Amino acid sequence: MPSNADLLTEAINQKKQVTAYYDGLYREMCPHVMGWKNGAMHVLSYQFAGQSSSGLPPEGQWKCMDVDGLSQLTVRDGLWHTGTTHGQPQTCVDQILAEVPY
């Protein structure tokens, strides 16, 4: 069975959507960057649907998540979602392992 890191790497490299549970909430997102920060593996994704403890804006929102905190992760085909502006550099990951090819 592939690990979360394996599935996220596949999704990042092929620009695929993922679904998962994080903090007990269902998420639909497009992962953009995965790597290490402070000894933990994180993924920066653009969440476009599902649930969020802080509420999800209609246009979606960037989310930084601990990869080990994701459960029931699946990769699927679908429209690629990303933020319309990148006003600041990402701070989710210091050491990049996988990044969306542009």
Buried (B, 14 or more C-beta within 10 A) or exposed (E): EEEBBEBBBBBBEEBBBBBBBBEEEEBBBBBBBBBBBEEEBBBBBBBBBBBBEEEBEEEBBBBBBBBEBBEEBEBEEBEBBBEEEEEEEBEBBEEEBBBBEE
